[in-house]
Amino acid sequence: MIKEKLKKYVQALNEIPNDEQKYAWLMLFGKKSIELVDDLKLDKFEVPGCQTRTWVIPGKDFRPTLHFSADSDALISKGLVCMLADIFSGSTSKEILAFERKDLEDLRLDVLLTPGRRNGAHNMLQKIRDYALELS
C-alpha cells in the first residue's frame, strides 16, 4: 500500500514542469491539509531537526494499521509532512519498518528541497518509523 501511495505522489510531482511549481504544489497541499488543534501540538509529537515546528501524531484503532496526522508552521514543511503521513497511513508497523528510505528518492526531494529541508524530511520519516516500532 505504501508504494502505491508513493507512486501516486511521484506521478503528480513528475507532471509538474519545474521546481518552482513543485514548491507551489507542496504549499497548496499543505494549505489544503487539515490543521491540527493546538492541544495536539505537543513536544512529544514534534519532529526533531526540522527548520520549523512540525508534528506527526500516530493513531491506532482495532485494525493492525497505523494512521498519522501531521502539521507544520511552514507550508512547504506542512505539505511534505502531510504527504508522508498520507503515504504511511493505513499501513501496518511491519510494512512501515520494511519501507526503504531509498524509495523516497523517486520523489526527487534531493533536487527540490534545500539540504535542511531534506534533513527534515528524513527526520519526519524517522518519526513515523519510531512510532511503528513503538506501536507494533
DSSP file with accessible surface (Angstrom, degrees, kcal/mol):
  #  RESIDUE AA STRUCTURE BP1 BP2  ACC     N-H-->O    O-->H-N    N-H-->O    O-->H-N    TCO  KAPPA ALPHA  PHI   PSI    X-CA   Y-CA   Z-CA
    1    1 A M     >        0   0  109      0, 0.0     4,-2.2     0, 0.0     5,-0.2   0.000 360.0 360.0 360.0 -38.2    0.0    0.0    0.0
    2    2 A I  H  >  +     0   0   10      1,-0.2     4,-2.8     2,-0.2     5,-0.2   0.941 360.0  48.0 -60.0 -48.7    2.9    2.4    0.8
    3    3 A K  H  > S+     0   0  122      1,-0.2     4,-2.5     2,-0.2    -1,-0.2   0.848 109.6  53.3 -64.8 -33.5    4.5    2.0   -2.6
    4    4 A E  H  > S+     0   0  127      2,-0.2     4,-1.6     1,-0.2    -1,-0.2   0.922 112.3  44.3 -66.9 -43.3    1.1    2.6   -4.4
    5    5 A K  H  X S+     0   0   41     -4,-2.2     4,-1.7    82,-0.2    -2,-0.2   0.914 113.2  51.2 -66.0 -43.0    0.5    5.8   -2.5
    6    6 A L  H  X S+     0   0    7     -4,-2.8     4,-2.7     1,-0.2    -2,-0.2   0.926 106.8  54.5 -58.8 -43.2    4.1    6.9   -3.1
    7    7 A K  H  X S+     0   0  128     -4,-2.5     4,-2.8     1,-0.2    -1,-0.2   0.887 103.9  55.8 -59.0 -38.7    3.7    6.2   -6.8
    8    8 A K  H  X S+     0   0  109     -4,-1.6     4,-2.1     1,-0.2    -1,-0.2   0.925 111.3  43.1 -61.2 -43.1    0.7    8.5   -6.9
    9    9 A Y  H  X S+     0   0   13     -4,-1.7     4,-2.7     2,-0.2     5,-0.2   0.881 111.5  54.0 -72.2 -37.3    2.7   11.4   -5.4
   10   10 A V  H  X S+     0   0   20     -4,-2.7     4,-2.6     2,-0.2    -2,-0.2   0.940 110.7  47.2 -60.5 -45.8    5.7   10.7   -7.7
   11   11 A Q  H  X S+     0   0  101     -4,-2.8     4,-1.3     2,-0.2    -2,-0.2   0.920 111.6  50.7 -62.3 -42.9    3.4   10.8  -10.7
   12   12 A A  H  < S+     0   0   28     -4,-2.1     4,-0.4    -5,-0.2     3,-0.4   0.938 114.3  43.2 -61.5 -46.2    1.8   14.1   -9.5
   13   13 A L  H >< S+     0   0    2     -4,-2.7     3,-1.1     1,-0.2    -1,-0.2   0.868 109.7  56.8 -69.3 -34.7    5.1   15.8   -9.0
   14   14 A N  H 3< S+     0   0   91     -4,-2.6    -1,-0.2     1,-0.3    -2,-0.2   0.760 100.2  59.4 -68.1 -23.7    6.6   14.4  -12.2
   15   15 A E  T 3< S+     0   0  158     -4,-1.3    -1,-0.3    -3,-0.4    -2,-0.2   0.646  86.1  90.6 -78.0 -13.3    3.7   16.1  -14.2
   16   16 A I  S <  S-     0   0   25     -3,-1.1     6,-0.1    -4,-0.4    -4,-0.0  -0.730  74.4-144.5 -87.7 126.8    4.8   19.5  -12.8
   17   17 A P        +     0   0  106      0, 0.0     2,-0.3     0, 0.0    -1,-0.1   0.744  68.1  19.4 -70.3 -27.4    7.2   21.1  -15.2
   18   18 A N  S  > S-     0   0   71      1,-0.1     4,-1.7     0, 0.0     3,-0.2  -0.949  73.3-109.4-145.2 166.1    9.6   22.9  -12.9
   19   19 A D  H  > S+     0   0   67     -2,-0.3     4,-2.6     1,-0.2     5,-0.2   0.849 113.4  57.7 -63.2 -37.4   10.8   23.2   -9.3
   20   20 A E  H  > S+     0   0  158      1,-0.2     4,-2.0     2,-0.2    -1,-0.2   0.923 109.4  45.1 -60.1 -43.4    9.1   26.5   -8.6
   21   21 A Q  H  > S+     0   0   91      2,-0.2     4,-2.3     1,-0.2    -1,-0.2   0.828 109.7  55.8 -71.2 -30.1    5.7   25.0   -9.5
   22   22 A K  H  X S+     0   0   28     -4,-1.7     4,-2.6     2,-0.2    -2,-0.2   0.908 106.9  50.0 -66.8 -40.8    6.5   21.9   -7.4
   23   23 A Y  H  X S+     0   0   54     -4,-2.6     4,-2.6     2,-0.2    -2,-0.2   0.928 110.5  50.3 -59.0 -44.8    7.1   24.1   -4.4
   24   24 A A  H  X S+     0   0   51     -4,-2.0     4,-2.6     1,-0.2    -2,-0.2   0.905 109.7  50.7 -61.2 -40.4    3.8   25.8   -5.1
   25   25 A W  H  X S+     0   0   64     -4,-2.3     4,-2.8     2,-0.2    -1,-0.2   0.925 110.6  48.9 -63.1 -45.3    2.1   22.4   -5.3
   26   26 A L  H  X S+     0   0    0     -4,-2.6     4,-2.4     2,-0.2    -2,-0.2   0.906 112.7  47.8 -60.8 -43.2    3.6   21.4   -1.9
   27   27 A M  H  X S+     0   0   72     -4,-2.6     4,-2.8     2,-0.2    -2,-0.2   0.916 112.5  48.5 -65.4 -41.0    2.5   24.6   -0.3
   28   28 A L  H  X S+     0   0   85     -4,-2.6     4,-2.4     2,-0.2    -2,-0.2   0.912 110.2  52.2 -64.8 -40.8   -1.0   24.2   -1.7
   29   29 A F  H  X S+     0   0   47     -4,-2.8     4,-0.9     1,-0.2    -2,-0.2   0.926 112.3  46.1 -60.5 -43.0   -1.1   20.6   -0.5
   30   30 A G  H >< S+     0   0    0     -4,-2.4     3,-0.6    45,-0.2    -2,-0.2   0.916 111.1  51.9 -64.2 -42.1   -0.1   21.9    3.0
   31   31 A K  H 3< S+     0   0  151     -4,-2.8    -2,-0.2     1,-0.2    -1,-0.2   0.870 111.5  46.9 -63.3 -36.3   -2.7   24.7    2.8
   32   32 A K  H 3< S+     0   0  161     -4,-2.4    -1,-0.2    -5,-0.2    -2,-0.2   0.642  94.1  98.5 -80.4 -15.8   -5.5   22.2    1.9
   33   33 A S  S << S-     0   0   27     -4,-0.9     2,-0.1    -3,-0.6    46,-0.0  -0.409  88.5 -93.1 -75.2 152.2   -4.5   19.7    4.7
   34   34 A I        -     0   0  150     -2,-0.1     2,-0.4     1,-0.1    36,-0.2  -0.375  38.1-128.9 -66.1 135.2   -6.3   19.7    7.9
   35   35 A E        -     0   0  128     -2,-0.1     2,-0.2    -4,-0.1    36,-0.1  -0.689  21.9-121.3 -86.1 136.0   -4.7   21.8   10.6
   36   36 A L        -     0   0   15     -2,-0.4     2,-0.1    34,-0.1    -1,-0.0  -0.498  27.8-109.5 -72.9 145.5   -4.1   20.2   14.0
   37   37 A V    >>  -     0   0   94     -2,-0.2     3,-2.1     1,-0.1     4,-0.5  -0.453  30.8-113.7 -70.2 148.8   -5.8   21.7   17.0
   38   38 A D  G >4 S+     0   0  119      1,-0.3     3,-1.2     2,-0.2    -1,-0.1   0.800 112.4  69.4 -57.7 -29.2   -3.2   23.3   19.3
   39   39 A D  G 34 S+     0   0  139      1,-0.3    -1,-0.3     3,-0.0     3,-0.0   0.733 100.4  48.8 -62.5 -21.5   -3.9   20.7   22.0
   40   40 A L  G <4 S+     0   0   69     -3,-2.1     2,-2.3     1,-0.2    -1,-0.3   0.567  83.5  93.3 -94.1  -9.9   -2.2   18.1   19.8
   41   41 A K    <<  +     0   0   36     -3,-1.2     2,-0.2    -4,-0.5    -1,-0.2  -0.421  61.0 153.9 -83.7  66.9    0.9   20.2   19.1
   42   42 A L    >>  -     0   0   76     -2,-2.3     3,-1.6     1,-0.1     4,-0.6  -0.624  58.1-115.9 -97.7 154.8    2.8   18.7   21.9
   43   43 A D  G >4 S+     0   0  126      1,-0.3     3,-1.1    -2,-0.2    -1,-0.1   0.849 113.6  61.7 -56.0 -36.6    6.6   18.3   22.3
   44   44 A K  G 34 S+     0   0  141      1,-0.3    -1,-0.3    11,-0.0    -3,-0.1   0.736 107.8  43.9 -67.1 -19.8    6.3   14.6   22.3
   45   45 A F  G <4 S+     0   0   29     -3,-1.6    11,-2.3    -5,-0.1    -1,-0.3   0.476  89.6 112.3 -98.2  -6.6    4.8   14.7   18.7
   46   46 A E  B <<  -A   55   0A  50     -3,-1.1     9,-0.3    -4,-0.6     7,-0.1  -0.454  69.7-125.0 -73.1 140.0    7.3   17.3   17.4
   47   47 A V    >   -     0   0    2      7,-3.3     3,-0.9    -2,-0.1     7,-0.3  -0.754  27.7-133.2 -83.8 119.7    9.7   16.1   14.7
   48   48 A P  T 3  S+     0   0   88      0, 0.0    79,-0.1     0, 0.0     3,-0.1  -0.390  82.1  27.2 -72.1 149.5   13.3   16.9   15.9
   49   49 A G  T 3  S+     0   0   50      1,-0.3     2,-0.3    -2,-0.1    74,-0.1   0.541  82.9 133.0  82.8   6.8   15.7   18.5   13.5
   50   50 A C    <   -     0   0   25     -3,-0.9    -1,-0.3     4,-0.1    67,-0.1  -0.656  61.3-130.1 -89.0 150.8   13.1   20.4   11.3
   51   51 A Q  S    S+     0   0  119     -2,-0.3     2,-0.3    65,-0.2    -1,-0.1   0.766  94.8  31.4 -70.0 -25.8   13.7   24.0   10.4
   52   52 A T  S    S-     0   0   43     22,-0.1     2,-0.2    -3,-0.0    -2,-0.1  -0.889 107.7 -79.7-126.4 161.7   10.1   24.8   11.5
   53   53 A R        +     0   0  102     -2,-0.3    20,-2.3    19,-0.1     2,-0.4  -0.439  58.2 174.0 -65.0 125.1    7.9   23.3   14.2
   54   54 A T  E     - B   0  72A   0     -7,-0.3    -7,-3.3    18,-0.2     2,-0.4  -0.996  12.8-162.5-138.5 137.9    6.5   20.1   12.7
   55   55 A W  E     -AB  46  71A   3     16,-2.9    16,-1.8    -2,-0.4     2,-0.4  -0.958  11.1-171.3-127.3 143.7    4.4   17.4   14.3
   56   56 A V  E     - B   0  70A   0    -11,-2.3    14,-0.2    -2,-0.4    -2,-0.0  -0.996  12.9-166.8-129.4 124.2    3.4   13.8   13.4
   57   57 A I  E     - B   0  69A  16     12,-3.3    12,-2.4    -2,-0.4     2,-0.2  -0.953   9.3-145.5-117.5 123.7    0.8   12.2   15.5
   58   58 A P  E     - B   0  68A  28      0, 0.0     2,-0.3     0, 0.0    10,-0.2  -0.498  14.6-173.1 -85.3 156.9    0.2    8.5   15.4
   59   59 A G  E     - B   0  67A  30      8,-1.9     8,-2.5    -2,-0.2     2,-0.3  -0.991   5.3-177.5-145.7 147.5   -3.1    6.7   15.8
   60   60 A K  E     + B   0  66A 102     -2,-0.3     2,-0.2     6,-0.2     6,-0.1  -0.991   4.3 175.1-145.1 138.6   -4.2    3.1   16.1
   61   61 A D        -     0   0   61      4,-0.7    -2,-0.0     2,-0.4     6,-0.0  -0.366  59.5 -57.0-122.1-152.2   -7.6    1.6   16.3
   62   62 A F  S    S+     0   0  186     -2,-0.2    -2,-0.0     2,-0.1     0, 0.0   0.693 112.8  81.8 -69.4 -16.8   -8.8   -2.0   16.3
   63   63 A R  S    S-     0   0  110      2,-0.1    -2,-0.4     1,-0.1     0, 0.0  -0.460  91.4-116.4 -83.0 163.4   -7.2   -2.7   13.0
   64   64 A P  S    S+     0   0   93      0, 0.0    29,-0.6     0, 0.0     2,-0.2   0.391  85.2  99.2 -80.6   8.3   -3.5   -3.6   12.8
   65   65 A T  E     - C   0  92A  25     27,-0.2    -4,-0.7    28,-0.1     2,-0.3  -0.621  65.1-135.5 -98.7 156.3   -2.8   -0.5   10.8
   66   66 A L  E     -BC  60  91A   0     25,-3.0    24,-3.3    22,-0.3    25,-0.7  -0.737  13.1-159.5-104.1 155.2   -1.5    2.9   11.9
   67   67 A H  E     -B   59   0A  59     -8,-2.5    -8,-1.9    -2,-0.3     2,-0.4  -0.979   6.4-154.8-134.5 145.9   -2.8    6.3   10.9
   68   68 A F  E     -B   58   0A  14     17,-0.4     2,-0.3    -2,-0.3    21,-0.1  -0.968   9.8-167.2-128.7 139.9   -0.9    9.6   11.1
   69   69 A S  E     -B   57   0A  64    -12,-2.4   -12,-3.3    -2,-0.4     2,-0.3  -0.897  20.6-177.3-113.6 151.5   -2.0   13.2   11.4
   70   70 A A  E     +B   56   0A   7     -2,-0.3     2,-0.3   -14,-0.2   -14,-0.2  -0.975  13.8 168.2-149.7 160.0    0.6   16.0   10.7
   71   71 A D  E     -B   55   0A   3    -16,-1.8   -16,-2.9    -2,-0.3     2,-0.3  -0.970   7.5-169.1-163.4 163.2    1.1   19.7   10.7
   72   72 A S  E     -B   54   0A   8     -2,-0.3   -18,-0.2   -18,-0.2     6,-0.1  -0.980  33.2-122.7-155.6 157.4    3.8   22.3   10.5
   73   73 A D  S    S+     0   0  100    -20,-2.3     2,-0.4    -2,-0.3   -19,-0.1   0.654  98.9  59.8 -76.0 -16.4    4.2   26.0   11.0
   74   74 A A  S  > S-     0   0   24    -21,-0.3     4,-2.8     1,-0.1     5,-0.2  -0.927  80.5-134.4-117.1 140.7    5.5   26.4    7.4
   75   75 A L  H  > S+     0   0   73     -2,-0.4     4,-2.8     2,-0.2   -45,-0.2   0.860 103.6  50.3 -64.4 -39.4    3.5   25.5    4.3
   76   76 A I  H  > S+     0   0   20      2,-0.2     4,-2.4     1,-0.2    -1,-0.2   0.961 115.5  43.4 -64.7 -46.4    6.3   23.7    2.5
   77   77 A S  H  > S+     0   0    8      1,-0.2     4,-3.1     2,-0.2     5,-0.3   0.901 113.8  52.1 -63.7 -39.0    7.1   21.6    5.5
   78   78 A K  H  X S+     0   0   13     -4,-2.8     4,-2.6     2,-0.2     5,-0.3   0.927 109.4  48.9 -64.3 -43.9    3.4   21.0    6.1
   79   79 A G  H  X S+     0   0    0     -4,-2.8     4,-2.0    -5,-0.2    -2,-0.2   0.929 114.9  45.7 -59.6 -43.9    2.8   19.8    2.6
   80   80 A L  H  X S+     0   0    2     -4,-2.4     4,-2.5    -5,-0.2    -2,-0.2   0.947 115.1  44.4 -66.2 -48.5    5.8   17.5    2.9
   81   81 A V  H  X S+     0   0    0     -4,-3.1     4,-2.6     1,-0.2    -2,-0.2   0.885 114.0  50.3 -69.3 -34.1    4.8   16.1    6.3
   82   82 A C  H  X S+     0   0   13     -4,-2.6     4,-2.2    -5,-0.3    -1,-0.2   0.883 109.8  51.4 -70.5 -35.0    1.2   15.7    5.3
   83   83 A M  H  X S+     0   0    0     -4,-2.0     4,-2.6    -5,-0.3    -2,-0.2   0.945 112.3  45.8 -64.2 -46.0    2.2   13.9    2.2
   84   84 A L  H  X S+     0   0    0     -4,-2.5     4,-2.2     1,-0.2     5,-0.2   0.911 110.8  53.2 -63.4 -40.9    4.4   11.5    4.2
   85   85 A A  H  X S+     0   0    5     -4,-2.6     4,-1.7     1,-0.2   -17,-0.4   0.921 111.6  46.3 -60.6 -41.0    1.6   11.0    6.8
   86   86 A D  H  < S+     0   0   54     -4,-2.2    -2,-0.2     2,-0.2    -1,-0.2   0.915 109.3  54.4 -67.3 -41.9   -0.8   10.1    3.9
   87   87 A I  H  < S+     0   0    0     -4,-2.6   -82,-0.2     1,-0.2    -2,-0.2   0.906 118.0  34.7 -59.3 -40.7    1.7    7.7    2.3
   88   88 A F  H >< S+     0   0    0     -4,-2.2     3,-1.4    -5,-0.2   -22,-0.3   0.656  92.3 105.4 -94.1 -15.8    2.2    5.7    5.5
   89   89 A S  T 3< S+     0   0   16     -4,-1.7   -22,-0.3     1,-0.2     3,-0.1  -0.398  81.2  29.2 -64.6 140.4   -1.3    5.9    7.0
   90   90 A G  T 3  S+     0   0   16    -24,-3.3     2,-0.3     1,-0.3    -1,-0.2   0.513  98.3 115.0  87.4   5.6   -3.3    2.7    6.6
   91   91 A S  E <   -C   66   0A   0     -3,-1.4   -25,-3.0   -25,-0.7    -1,-0.3  -0.741  66.0-115.7-106.1 156.5   -0.1    0.6    6.8
   92   92 A T  E  >  -C   65   0A  35     -2,-0.3     4,-2.3   -27,-0.3     5,-0.2  -0.437  29.3-110.0 -82.0 162.8    1.0   -1.9    9.4
   93   93 A S  H  > S+     0   0    9    -29,-0.6     4,-2.9     1,-0.2     5,-0.2   0.912 120.9  55.0 -56.9 -41.3    4.1   -1.4   11.5
   94   94 A K  H  > S+     0   0  174      1,-0.2     4,-1.7     2,-0.2    -1,-0.2   0.910 108.0  47.8 -60.6 -43.0    5.7   -4.2    9.7
   95   95 A E  H  > S+     0   0   82      2,-0.2     4,-0.9     1,-0.2    -1,-0.2   0.908 112.9  48.7 -64.9 -41.1    5.1   -2.5    6.3
   96   96 A I  H >< S+     0   0    0     -4,-2.3     3,-0.7     1,-0.2    -2,-0.2   0.932 112.3  47.4 -65.1 -44.7    6.4    0.8    7.6
   97   97 A L  H 3< S+     0   0   48     -4,-2.9    -1,-0.2     1,-0.2    -2,-0.2   0.790 109.7  54.1 -69.9 -25.2    9.5   -0.7    9.0
   98   98 A A  H 3< S+     0   0   71     -4,-1.7    -1,-0.2    -5,-0.2    -2,-0.2   0.663  84.2 107.8 -80.9 -16.0   10.2   -2.7    5.8
   99   99 A F    <<  -     0   0   13     -4,-0.9     2,-0.5    -3,-0.7     3,-0.0  -0.399  66.9-138.1 -65.2 133.5   10.0    0.5    3.7
  100  100 A E    >   -     0   0  105      1,-0.1     3,-2.2    -2,-0.1     4,-0.4  -0.824   6.9-136.6 -98.9 131.5   13.4    1.5    2.4
  101  101 A R  G >  S+     0   0   88     -2,-0.5     3,-2.0     1,-0.3     4,-0.4   0.806 101.2  69.1 -52.7 -33.8   14.4    5.2    2.6
  102  102 A K  G >  S+     0   0  114      1,-0.3     3,-1.5     2,-0.2    -1,-0.3   0.773  85.9  69.0 -61.1 -23.7   15.9    4.9   -0.9
  103  103 A D  G X  S+     0   0   22     -3,-2.2     3,-1.2     1,-0.3    -1,-0.3   0.770  88.2  64.8 -66.4 -23.2   12.3    4.5   -2.3
  104  104 A L  G X  S+     0   0   10     -3,-2.0     3,-2.1    -4,-0.4     5,-0.5   0.694  81.1  81.5 -69.4 -17.2   11.7    8.1   -1.3
  105  105 A E  G X  S+     0   0  130     -3,-1.5     3,-1.9    -4,-0.4    -1,-0.2   0.778  75.6  71.9 -59.7 -25.4   14.3    9.1   -3.9
  106  106 A D  G <  S+     0   0   95     -3,-1.2    -1,-0.3     1,-0.3    -2,-0.2   0.759  88.5  61.8 -62.7 -22.7   11.6    8.7   -6.6
  107  107 A L  G <  S-     0   0    6     -3,-2.1    -1,-0.3    -4,-0.2    -2,-0.2   0.641 103.0-137.6 -74.5 -14.8   10.0   11.9   -5.2
  108  108 A R    X>  +     0   0  123     -3,-1.9     4,-1.8    -4,-0.3     3,-0.9   0.854  48.3 153.9  59.4  39.7   13.3   13.7   -6.2
  109  109 A L  H 3>  +     0   0   14     -5,-0.5     4,-3.1     1,-0.2    -1,-0.1   0.790  63.3  69.7 -66.4 -26.3   13.4   15.6   -3.0
  110  110 A D  H 34 S+     0   0   93      1,-0.2    -1,-0.2     2,-0.2     8,-0.1   0.817 108.0  36.3 -61.8 -28.5   17.2   15.9   -3.3
  111  111 A V  H <4 S+     0   0   65     -3,-0.9    -1,-0.2     1,-0.1    -2,-0.2   0.849 122.6  43.3 -88.8 -38.3   16.6   18.2   -6.3
  112  112 A L  H  < S+     0   0    7     -4,-1.8     2,-0.2    -5,-0.1    -2,-0.2   0.880 107.2  58.8 -79.8 -39.2   13.6   20.0   -5.0
  113  113 A L  S  < S-     0   0    5     -4,-3.1   -90,-0.0    -5,-0.1    -5,-0.0  -0.636  80.0-115.1-101.1 152.4   14.5   20.7   -1.3
  114  114 A T     >  -     0   0   57     -2,-0.2     4,-2.7     1,-0.1     5,-0.2  -0.312  42.2-101.2 -69.2 161.5   17.3   22.5    0.3
  115  115 A P  H  > S+     0   0   91      0, 0.0     4,-2.4     0, 0.0     5,-0.2   0.896 124.0  53.1 -54.7 -38.6   19.7   20.3    2.4
  116  116 A G  H  > S+     0   0   24      1,-0.2     4,-2.0     2,-0.2   -65,-0.2   0.913 111.0  44.9 -64.2 -41.5   18.0   21.5    5.6
  117  117 A R  H  > S+     0   0   61      2,-0.2     4,-2.5     1,-0.2    -1,-0.2   0.866 110.9  53.9 -71.5 -35.2   14.5   20.5    4.3
  118  118 A R  H  X S+     0   0   75     -4,-2.7     4,-2.1     2,-0.2    -2,-0.2   0.927 109.0  49.4 -62.2 -43.2   15.8   17.2    3.0
  119  119 A N  H  X S+     0   0   87     -4,-2.4     4,-2.1    -5,-0.2    -2,-0.2   0.916 110.0  51.3 -60.4 -42.9   17.2   16.5    6.5
  120  120 A G  H  X S+     0   0    3     -4,-2.0     4,-2.3     2,-0.2    -2,-0.2   0.903 107.0  53.6 -61.2 -40.1   13.8   17.4    7.9
  121  121 A A  H  X S+     0   0    2     -4,-2.5     4,-2.3     1,-0.2    -1,-0.2   0.915 109.0  48.5 -62.5 -41.3   12.1   15.0    5.5
  122  122 A H  H  X S+     0   0   77     -4,-2.1     4,-2.4     1,-0.2    -1,-0.2   0.883 110.4  51.7 -66.8 -34.7   14.3   12.2    6.7
  123  123 A N  H  X S+     0   0   40     -4,-2.1     4,-2.2     2,-0.2    -2,-0.2   0.866 107.6  52.7 -68.5 -34.9   13.5   13.2   10.3
  124  124 A M  H  X S+     0   0    2     -4,-2.3     4,-2.0     2,-0.2    -2,-0.2   0.939 110.8  47.0 -62.3 -46.9    9.8   13.0    9.5
  125  125 A L  H  X S+     0   0    1     -4,-2.3     4,-2.6     1,-0.2    -2,-0.2   0.910 110.7  52.2 -62.0 -40.8   10.2    9.6    8.1
  126  126 A Q  H  X S+     0   0   63     -4,-2.4     4,-2.8     1,-0.2    -1,-0.2   0.897 106.6  53.4 -64.0 -38.5   12.3    8.5   11.2
  127  127 A K  H  X S+     0   0   32     -4,-2.2     4,-2.2     2,-0.2    -1,-0.2   0.922 109.7  48.3 -61.9 -42.2    9.5    9.8   13.5
  128  128 A I  H  X S+     0   0    0     -4,-2.0     4,-2.2     1,-0.2    -2,-0.2   0.928 112.3  48.7 -64.4 -42.7    7.0    7.6   11.6
  129  129 A R  H  X S+     0   0   57     -4,-2.6     4,-2.3     2,-0.2    -2,-0.2   0.899 108.7  54.0 -63.9 -40.2    9.3    4.6   11.8
  130  130 A D  H  X S+     0   0   72     -4,-2.8     4,-2.5     1,-0.2    -1,-0.2   0.913 109.1  48.2 -60.5 -42.3    9.8    5.3   15.6
  131  131 A Y  H  X S+     0   0   11     -4,-2.2     4,-2.8     2,-0.2    -1,-0.2   0.899 108.5  54.4 -63.9 -41.1    6.0    5.2   16.0
  132  132 A A  H  X S+     0   0    0     -4,-2.2     4,-0.5     1,-0.2    -2,-0.2   0.912 111.3  45.3 -60.2 -41.8    5.8    2.0   14.0
  133  133 A L  H >< S+     0   0  106     -4,-2.3     3,-0.8     1,-0.2    -2,-0.2   0.930 115.3  47.4 -64.5 -46.2    8.3    0.4   16.4
  134  134 A E  H 3< S+     0   0  138     -4,-2.5    -2,-0.2     1,-0.2    -1,-0.2   0.866 117.5  40.6 -64.8 -37.1    6.6    1.7   19.4
  135  135 A L  H 3<        0   0   46     -4,-2.8    -1,-0.2    -5,-0.2    -2,-0.2   0.370 360.0 360.0 -98.4   5.3    3.1    0.6   18.4
  136  136 A S    <<        0   0  102     -3,-0.8    -3,-0.0    -4,-0.5   -44,-0.0  -0.319 360.0 360.0 -80.5 360.0    4.0   -2.8   16.9
